[in-house]
Amino acid sequence: MATFELYRRSAIGMCLTETLDEMVSSSTLSPELAIQVLVQFDKGHLHTYRFCDNVWTFILQDALFKNEDTQENVGRVKIVACDSKLLSQ
């Protein structure tokens, strides 16, 4: 089994894949960009992640954010995410 398969089969990998599929289906994200996100997920270093009360918290170390024009190295990034369906209840 390839290393990326281990990450993608983890709970966080499955949730990421499901979310990307939803975003592609709703035309929020192009399929090409979704694939790029998965490739970066395979390479990235996730320091810590938690799932509590339907809220994901991710802490990344040495993250590299890029777009067509620039790129920025960030030593530590905290991302907090929740299911948008829960917000409308």
Backbone as XML, in Angstrom:
<?xml version="1.0"?>
<chain id="A" units="angstrom">
  <residue number="1" name="MET">
    <atom name="N" x="0.849" y="-1.180" z="0.000"/>
    <atom name="CA" x="0.000" y="0.000" z="0.000"/>
    <atom name="C" x="0.891" y="1.239" z="0.000"/>
  </residue>
  <residue number="2" name="ALA">
    <atom name="N" x="0.612" y="2.148" z="-0.894"/>
    <atom name="CA" x="1.387" y="3.387" z="-0.983"/>
    <atom name="C" x="1.068" y="4.281" z="0.221"/>
  </residue>
  <residue number="3" name="THR">
    <atom name="N" x="2.034" y="5.137" z="0.572"/>
    <atom name="CA" x="1.867" y="6.017" z="1.718"/>
    <atom name="C" x="0.628" y="6.888" z="1.584"/>
  </residue>
  <residue number="4" name="PHE">
    <atom name="N" x="0.395" y="7.438" z="0.377"/>
    <atom name="CA" x="-0.757" y="8.322" z="0.213"/>
    <atom name="C" x="-2.065" y="7.593" z="0.489"/>
  </residue>
  <residue number="5" name="GLU">
    <atom name="N" x="-2.096" y="6.281" z="0.242"/>
    <atom name="CA" x="-3.315" y="5.521" z="0.508"/>
    <atom name="C" x="-3.610" y="5.459" z="1.998"/>
  </residue>
  <residue number="6" name="LEU">
    <atom name="N" x="-2.569" y="5.388" z="2.817"/>
    <atom name="CA" x="-2.770" y="5.386" z="4.264"/>
    <atom name="C" x="-3.411" y="6.690" z="4.716"/>
  </residue>
  <residue number="7" name="TYR">
    <atom name="N" x="-2.904" y="7.815" z="4.209"/>
    <atom name="CA" x="-3.454" y="9.113" z="4.582"/>
    <atom name="C" x="-4.875" y="9.276" z="4.063"/>
  </residue>
  <residue number="8" name="ARG">
    <atom name="N" x="-5.105" y="8.899" z="2.829"/>
    <atom name="CA" x="-6.431" y="9.105" z="2.246"/>
    <atom name="C" x="-7.480" y="8.195" z="2.870"/>
  </residue>
  <residue number="9" name="ARG">
    <atom name="N" x="-7.066" y="7.063" z="3.426"/>
    <atom name="CA" x="-8.020" y="6.159" z="4.073"/>
    <atom name="C" x="-8.244" y="6.501" z="5.540"/>
  </residue>
  <residue number="10" name="SER">
    <atom name="N" x="-7.509" y="7.472" z="6.057"/>
    <atom name="CA" x="-7.737" y="7.909" z="7.438"/>
    <atom name="C" x="-9.057" y="8.682" z="7.491"/>
  </residue>
  <residue number="11" name="ALA">
    <atom name="N" x="-9.562" y="8.900" z="8.693"/>
    <atom name="CA" x="-10.824" y="9.633" z="8.844"/>
    <atom name="C" x="-10.729" y="11.017" z="8.220"/>
  </residue>
  <residue number="12" name="ILE">
    <atom name="N" x="-9.612" y="11.688" z="8.446"/>
    <atom name="CA" x="-9.449" y="13.034" z="7.905"/>
    <atom name="C" x="-9.330" y="13.009" z="6.381"/>
  </residue>
  <residue number="13" name="GLY">
    <atom name="N" x="-8.655" y="12.007" z="5.845"/>
    <atom name="CA" x="-8.523" y="11.878" z="4.398"/>
    <atom name="C" x="-9.856" y="11.596" z="3.730"/>
  </residue>
  <residue number="14" name="MET">
    <atom name="N" x="-10.648" y="10.741" z="4.363"/>
    <atom name="CA" x="-11.976" y="10.429" z="3.816"/>
    <atom name="C" x="-12.873" y="11.671" z="3.837"/>
  </residue>
  <residue number="15" name="CYS">
    <atom name="N" x="-12.807" y="12.442" z="4.932"/>
    <atom name="CA" x="-13.609" y="13.665" z="5.021"/>
    <atom name="C" x="-13.170" y="14.690" z="3.986"/>
  </residue>
  <residue number="16" name="LEU">
    <atom name="N" x="-11.858" y="14.811" z="3.788"/>
    <atom name="CA" x="-11.351" y="15.744" z="2.782"/>
    <atom name="C" x="-11.839" y="15.333" z="1.399"/>
  </residue>
  <residue number="17" name="THR">
    <atom name="N" x="-11.723" y="14.056" z="1.083"/>
    <atom name="CA" x="-12.156" y="13.567" z="-0.221"/>
    <atom name="C" x="-13.648" y="13.804" z="-0.426"/>
  </residue>
  <residue number="18" name="GLU">
    <atom name="N" x="-14.440" y="13.526" z="0.597"/>
    <atom name="CA" x="-15.886" y="13.739" z="0.507"/>
    <atom name="C" x="-16.214" y="15.219" z="0.294"/>
  </residue>
  <residue number="19" name="THR">
    <atom name="N" x="-15.530" y="16.077" z="1.020"/>
    <atom name="CA" x="-15.764" y="17.520" z="0.891"/>
    <atom name="C" x="-15.370" y="18.013" z="-0.495"/>
  </residue>
  <residue number="20" name="LEU">
    <atom name="N" x="-14.217" y="17.554" z="-0.986"/>
    <atom name="CA" x="-13.792" y="17.957" z="-2.331"/>
    <atom name="C" x="-14.784" y="17.478" z="-3.383"/>
  </residue>
  <residue number="21" name="ASP">
    <atom name="N" x="-15.292" y="16.248" z="-3.227"/>
    <atom name="CA" x="-16.303" y="15.736" z="-4.164"/>
    <atom name="C" x="-17.551" y="16.609" z="-4.167"/>
  </residue>
  <residue number="22" name="GLU">
    <atom name="N" x="-17.997" y="17.014" z="-2.967"/>
    <atom name="CA" x="-19.171" y="17.895" z="-2.879"/>
    <atom name="C" x="-18.905" y="19.233" z="-3.552"/>
  </residue>
  <residue number="23" name="MET">
    <atom name="N" x="-17.700" y="19.766" z="-3.347"/>
    <atom name="CA" x="-17.361" y="21.066" z="-3.941"/>
    <atom name="C" x="-17.275" y="20.974" z="-5.462"/>
  </residue>
  <residue number="24" name="VAL">
    <atom name="N" x="-16.756" y="19.865" z="-5.976"/>
    <atom name="CA" x="-16.704" y="19.681" z="-7.432"/>
    <atom name="C" x="-18.118" y="19.511" z="-7.980"/>
  </residue>
  <residue number="25" name="SER">
    <atom name="N" x="-18.958" y="18.733" z="-7.292"/>
    <atom name="CA" x="-20.343" y="18.519" z="-7.737"/>
    <atom name="C" x="-21.146" y="19.811" z="-7.782"/>
  </residue>
  <residue number="26" name="SER">
    <atom name="N" x="-20.871" y="20.714" z="-6.833"/>
    <atom name="CA" x="-21.603" y="21.985" z="-6.802"/>
    <atom name="C" x="-20.914" y="23.077" z="-7.625"/>
  </residue>
  <residue number="27" name="SER">
    <atom name="N" x="-19.864" y="22.705" z="-8.366"/>
    <atom name="CA" x="-19.089" y="23.626" z="-9.206"/>
    <atom name="C" x="-18.417" y="24.743" z="-8.401"/>
  </residue>
  <residue number="28" name="THR">
    <atom name="N" x="-18.174" y="24.498" z="-7.123"/>
    <atom name="CA" x="-17.437" y="25.446" z="-6.298"/>
    <atom name="C" x="-15.945" y="25.321" z="-6.564"/>
  </residue>
  <residue number="29" name="LEU">
    <atom name="N" x="-15.533" y="24.142" z="-6.979"/>
    <atom name="CA" x="-14.119" y="23.826" z="-7.185"/>
    <atom name="C" x="-13.983" y="23.012" z="-8.465"/>
  </residue>
  <residue number="30" name="SER">
    <atom name="N" x="-12.931" y="23.274" z="-9.227"/>
    <atom name="CA" x="-12.716" y="22.492" z="-10.443"/>
    <atom name="C" x="-12.130" y="21.126" z="-10.069"/>
  </residue>
  <residue number="31" name="PRO">
    <atom name="N" x="-12.372" y="20.110" z="-10.884"/>
    <atom name="CA" x="-11.793" y="18.793" z="-10.605"/>
    <atom name="C" x="-10.263" y="18.834" z="-10.553"/>
  </residue>
  <residue number="32" name="GLU">
    <atom name="N" x="-9.655" y="19.655" z="-11.393"/>
    <atom name="CA" x="-8.197" y="19.758" z="-11.415"/>
    <atom name="C" x="-7.664" y="20.306" z="-10.091"/>
  </residue>
  <residue number="33" name="LEU">
    <atom name="N" x="-8.339" y="21.319" z="-9.555"/>
    <atom name="CA" x="-7.901" y="21.899" z="-8.283"/>
    <atom name="C" x="-8.118" y="20.912" z="-7.132"/>
  </residue>
  <residue number="34" name="ALA">
    <atom name="N" x="-9.197" y="20.154" z="-7.187"/>
    <atom name="CA" x="-9.450" y="19.142" z="-6.160"/>
    <atom name="C" x="-8.334" y="18.099" z="-6.143"/>
  </residue>
  <residue number="35" name="ILE">
    <atom name="N" x="-7.872" y="17.697" z="-7.313"/>
    <atom name="CA" x="-6.760" y="16.737" z="-7.397"/>
    <atom name="C" x="-5.490" y="17.345" z="-6.829"/>
  </residue>
  <residue number="36" name="GLN">
    <atom name="N" x="-5.244" y="18.618" z="-7.126"/>
    <atom name="CA" x="-4.063" y="19.292" z="-6.576"/>
    <atom name="C" x="-4.117" y="19.348" z="-5.048"/>
  </residue>
  <residue number="37" name="VAL">
    <atom name="N" x="-5.303" y="19.579" z="-4.498"/>
    <atom name="CA" x="-5.458" y="19.607" z="-3.040"/>
    <atom name="C" x="-5.112" y="18.238" z="-2.459"/>
  </residue>
  <residue number="38" name="LEU">
    <atom name="N" x="-5.593" y="17.165" z="-3.088"/>
    <atom name="CA" x="-5.277" y="15.819" z="-2.602"/>
    <atom name="C" x="-3.787" y="15.506" z="-2.690"/>
  </residue>
  <residue number="39" name="VAL">
    <atom name="N" x="-3.149" y="15.941" z="-3.764"/>
    <atom name="CA" x="-1.705" y="15.721" z="-3.904"/>
    <atom name="C" x="-0.955" y="16.455" z="-2.796"/>
  </residue>
  <residue number="40" name="GLN">
    <atom name="N" x="-1.359" y="17.691" z="-2.505"/>
    <atom name="CA" x="-0.722" y="18.441" z="-1.426"/>
    <atom name="C" x="-1.004" y="17.798" z="-0.073"/>
  </residue>
  <residue number="41" name="PHE">
    <atom name="N" x="-2.198" y="17.260" z="0.108"/>
    <atom name="CA" x="-2.538" y="16.550" z="1.342"/>
    <atom name="C" x="-1.603" y="15.355" z="1.530"/>
  </residue>
  <residue number="42" name="ASP">
    <atom name="N" x="-1.316" y="14.664" z="0.444"/>
    <atom name="CA" x="-0.417" y="13.503" z="0.504"/>
    <atom name="C" x="0.990" y="13.909" z="0.938"/>
  </residue>
  <residue number="43" name="LYS">
    <atom name="N" x="1.426" y="15.111" z="0.561"/>
    <atom name="CA" x="2.793" y="15.564" z="0.850"/>
    <atom name="C" x="2.910" y="16.329" z="2.162"/>
  </residue>
  <residue number="44" name="GLY">
    <atom name="N" x="1.824" y="16.897" z="2.630"/>
    <atom name="CA" x="1.873" y="17.840" z="3.742"/>
    <atom name="C" x="2.227" y="17.225" z="5.080"/>
  </residue>
  <residue number="45" name="HIS">
    <atom name="N" x="2.542" y="18.114" z="6.025"/>
    <atom name="CA" x="2.821" y="17.678" z="7.388"/>
    <atom name="C" x="1.754" y="18.251" z="8.309"/>
  </residue>
  <residue number="46" name="LEU">
    <atom name="N" x="0.881" y="17.383" z="8.744"/>
    <atom name="CA" x="-0.169" y="17.777" z="9.670"/>
    <atom name="C" x="0.337" y="17.496" z="11.072"/>
  </residue>
  <residue number="47" name="HIS">
    <atom name="N" x="0.531" y="18.534" z="11.835"/>
    <atom name="CA" x="1.068" y="18.394" z="13.194"/>
    <atom name="C" x="0.034" y="17.769" z="14.128"/>
  </residue>
  <residue number="48" name="THR">
    <atom name="N" x="-1.183" y="18.310" z="14.123"/>
    <atom name="CA" x="-2.236" y="17.853" z="15.034"/>
    <atom name="C" x="-3.588" y="18.017" z="14.360"/>
  </residue>
  <residue number="49" name="TYR">
    <atom name="N" x="-4.496" y="17.094" z="14.626"/>
    <atom name="CA" x="-5.884" y="17.323" z="14.228"/>
    <atom name="C" x="-6.808" y="16.766" z="15.298"/>
  </residue>
  <residue number="50" name="ARG">
    <atom name="N" x="-7.972" y="17.411" z="15.417"/>
    <atom name="CA" x="-8.972" y="17.013" z="16.415"/>
    <atom name="C" x="-10.357" y="17.116" z="15.781"/>
  </residue>
  <residue number="51" name="PHE">
    <atom name="N" x="-11.252" y="16.278" z="16.265"/>
    <atom name="CA" x="-12.654" y="16.355" z="15.867"/>
    <atom name="C" x="-13.483" y="16.271" z="17.143"/>
  </residue>
  <residue number="52" name="CYS">
    <atom name="N" x="-14.127" y="17.367" z="17.492"/>
    <atom name="CA" x="-14.910" y="17.422" z="18.720"/>
    <atom name="C" x="-16.161" y="18.257" z="18.473"/>
  </residue>
  <residue number="53" name="ASP">
    <atom name="N" x="-17.312" y="17.743" z="18.863"/>
    <atom name="CA" x="-18.584" y="18.455" z="18.699"/>
    <atom name="C" x="-18.795" y="18.920" z="17.263"/>
  </residue>
  <residue number="54" name="ASN">
    <atom name="N" x="-18.505" y="18.039" z="16.314"/>
    <atom name="CA" x="-18.675" y="18.315" z="14.881"/>
    <atom name="C" x="-17.819" y="19.464" z="14.374"/>
  </residue>
  <residue number="55" name="VAL">
    <atom name="N" x="-16.709" y="19.738" z="15.040"/>
    <atom name="CA" x="-15.781" y="20.780" z="14.608"/>
    <atom name="C" x="-14.399" y="20.160" z="14.438"/>
  </residue>
  <residue number="56" name="TRP">
    <atom name="N" x="-13.820" y="20.349" z="13.260"/>
    <atom name="CA" x="-12.453" y="19.905" z="12.986"/>
    <atom name="C" x="-11.493" y="21.040" z="13.305"/>
  </residue>
  <residue number="57" name="THR">
    <atom name="N" x="-10.371" y="20.701" z="13.924"/>
    <atom name="CA" x="-9.287" y="21.651" z="14.148"/>
    <atom name="C" x="-8.015" y="21.024" z="13.603"/>
  </residue>
  <residue number="58" name="PHE">
    <atom name="N" x="-7.336" y="21.732" z="12.725"/>
    <atom name="CA" x="-6.093" y="21.257" z="12.120"/>
    <atom name="C" x="-4.981" y="22.233" z="12.473"/>
  </residue>
  <residue number="59" name="ILE">
    <atom name="N" x="-3.836" y="21.715" z="12.841"/>
    <atom name="CA" x="-2.667" y="22.564" z="13.059"/>
    <atom name="C" x="-1.581" y="22.073" z="12.105"/>
  </residue>
  <residue number="60" name="LEU">
    <atom name="N" x="-1.170" y="22.953" z="11.212"/>
    <atom name="CA" x="-0.155" y="22.643" z="10.213"/>
    <atom name="C" x="1.152" y="23.300" z="10.609"/>
  </residue>
  <residue number="61" name="GLN">
    <atom name="N" x="2.252" y="22.633" z="10.327"/>
    <atom name="CA" x="3.564" y="23.232" z="10.539"/>
    <atom name="C" x="4.257" y="23.389" z="9.200"/>
  </residue>
  <residue number="62" name="ASP">
    <atom name="N" x="4.961" y="24.505" z="9.047"/>
    <atom name="CA" x="5.722" y="24.794" z="7.830"/>
    <atom name="C" x="4.860" y="24.655" z="6.584"/>
  </residue>
  <residue number="63" name="ALA">
    <atom name="N" x="3.703" y="25.312" z="6.605"/>
    <atom name="CA" x="2.773" y="25.254" z="5.483"/>
    <atom name="C" x="3.228" y="26.201" z="4.372"/>
  </residue>
  <residue number="64" name="LEU">
    <atom name="N" x="2.978" y="25.800" z="3.158"/>
    <atom name="CA" x="3.289" y="26.625" z="1.992"/>
    <atom name="C" x="1.987" y="26.917" z="1.271"/>
  </residue>
  <residue number="65" name="PHE">
    <atom name="N" x="1.606" y="28.196" z="1.225"/>
    <atom name="CA" x="0.409" y="28.629" z="0.522"/>
    <atom name="C" x="0.844" y="29.246" z="-0.798"/>
  </residue>
  <residue number="66" name="LYS">
    <atom name="N" x="0.212" y="28.794" z="-1.899"/>
    <atom name="CA" x="0.599" y="29.269" z="-3.223"/>
    <atom name="C" x="-0.632" y="29.637" z="-4.038"/>
  </residue>
  <residue number="67" name="ASN">
    <atom name="N" x="-0.444" y="30.596" z="-4.924"/>
    <atom name="CA" x="-1.377" y="30.834" z="-6.013"/>
    <atom name="C" x="-0.533" y="31.085" z="-7.260"/>
  </residue>
  <residue number="68" name="GLU">
    <atom name="N" x="-1.141" y="31.531" z="-8.340"/>
    <atom name="CA" x="-0.379" y="31.688" z="-9.584"/>
    <atom name="C" x="0.758" y="32.702" z="-9.459"/>
  </residue>
  <residue number="69" name="ASP">
    <atom name="N" x="0.584" y="33.728" z="-8.620"/>
    <atom name="CA" x="1.539" y="34.825" z="-8.568"/>
    <atom name="C" x="2.559" y="34.737" z="-7.442"/>
  </residue>
  <residue number="70" name="THR">
    <atom name="N" x="2.153" y="34.260" z="-6.295"/>
    <atom name="CA" x="3.036" y="34.301" z="-5.124"/>
    <atom name="C" x="2.953" y="33.019" z="-4.322"/>
  </residue>
  <residue number="71" name="GLN">
    <atom name="N" x="3.879" y="32.894" z="-3.389"/>
    <atom name="CA" x="3.803" y="31.808" z="-2.417"/>
    <atom name="C" x="4.301" y="32.333" z="-1.081"/>
  </residue>
  <residue number="72" name="GLU">
    <atom name="N" x="3.765" y="31.776" z="-0.017"/>
    <atom name="CA" x="4.086" y="32.251" z="1.324"/>
    <atom name="C" x="4.313" y="31.050" z="2.239"/>
  </residue>
  <residue number="73" name="ASN">
    <atom name="N" x="5.466" y="31.017" z="2.898"/>
    <atom name="CA" x="5.740" y="29.999" z="3.907"/>
    <atom name="C" x="5.237" y="30.501" z="5.252"/>
  </residue>
  <residue number="74" name="VAL">
    <atom name="N" x="4.506" y="29.655" z="5.949"/>
    <atom name="CA" x="3.967" y="30.011" z="7.255"/>
    <atom name="C" x="4.395" y="28.936" z="8.240"/>
  </residue>
  <residue number="75" name="GLY">
    <atom name="N" x="4.987" y="29.346" z="9.353"/>
    <atom name="CA" x="5.507" y="28.396" z="10.329"/>
    <atom name="C" x="4.444" y="27.539" z="10.983"/>
  </residue>
  <residue number="76" name="ARG">
    <atom name="N" x="3.308" y="28.142" z="11.329"/>
    <atom name="CA" x="2.248" y="27.398" z="12.012"/>
    <atom name="C" x="0.899" y="27.981" z="11.604"/>
  </residue>
  <residue number="77" name="VAL">
    <atom name="N" x="-0.040" y="27.107" z="11.239"/>
    <atom name="CA" x="-1.368" y="27.523" z="10.802"/>
    <atom name="C" x="-2.408" y="26.695" z="11.553"/>
  </residue>
  <residue number="78" name="LYS">
    <atom name="N" x="-3.428" y="27.361" z="12.040"/>
    <atom name="CA" x="-4.544" y="26.667" z="12.685"/>
    <atom name="C" x="-5.780" y="26.874" z="11.825"/>
  </residue>
  <residue number="79" name="ILE">
    <atom name="N" x="-6.421" y="25.776" z="11.452"/>
    <atom name="CA" x="-7.635" y="25.823" z="10.644"/>
    <atom name="C" x="-8.753" y="25.190" z="11.457"/>
  </residue>
  <residue number="80" name="VAL">
    <atom name="N" x="-9.873" y="25.889" z="11.569"/>
    <atom name="CA" x="-11.043" y="25.379" z="12.274"/>
    <atom name="C" x="-12.165" y="25.292" z="11.258"/>
  </residue>
  <residue number="81" name="ALA">
    <atom name="N" x="-12.805" y="24.126" z="11.168"/>
    <atom name="CA" x="-13.847" y="23.922" z="10.168"/>
    <atom name="C" x="-15.003" y="23.138" z="10.774"/>
  </residue>
  <residue number="82" name="CYS">
    <atom name="N" x="-16.206" y="23.437" z="10.300"/>
    <atom name="CA" x="-17.384" y="22.680" z="10.731"/>
    <atom name="C" x="-18.265" y="22.404" z="9.522"/>
  </residue>
  <residue number="83" name="ASP">
    <atom name="N" x="-19.198" y="21.500" z="9.693"/>
    <atom name="CA" x="-20.134" y="21.127" z="8.642"/>
    <atom name="C" x="-21.142" y="22.250" z="8.455"/>
  </residue>
  <residue number="84" name="SER">
    <atom name="N" x="-21.188" y="22.841" z="7.290"/>
    <atom name="CA" x="-22.085" y="23.984" z="7.047"/>
    <atom name="C" x="-23.560" y="23.579" z="7.180"/>
  </residue>
  <residue number="85" name="LYS">
    <atom name="N" x="-23.875" y="22.309" z="7.012"/>
    <atom name="CA" x="-25.262" y="21.858" z="7.167"/>
    <atom name="C" x="-25.729" y="22.043" z="8.604"/>
  </residue>
  <residue number="86" name="LEU">
    <atom name="N" x="-24.812" y="21.953" z="9.545"/>
    <atom name="CA" x="-25.163" y="22.114" z="10.958"/>
    <atom name="C" x="-25.470" y="23.569" z="11.310"/>
  </residue>
  <residue number="87" name="LEU">
    <atom name="N" x="-24.952" y="24.507" z="10.519"/>
    <atom name="CA" x="-25.159" y="25.924" z="10.803"/>
    <atom name="C" x="-26.596" y="26.359" z="10.541"/>
  </residue>
  <residue number="88" name="SER">
    <atom name="N" x="-27.275" y="25.672" z="9.630"/>
    <atom name="CA" x="-28.626" y="26.067" z="9.257"/>
    <atom name="C" x="-29.687" y="25.433" z="10.160"/>
  </residue>
  <residue number="89" name="GLN">
    <atom name="N" x="-29.271" y="24.639" z="11.124"/>
    <atom name="CA" x="-30.256" y="23.971" z="12.006"/>
    <atom name="C" x="-30.651" y="24.851" z="13.151"/>
  </residue>
</chain>
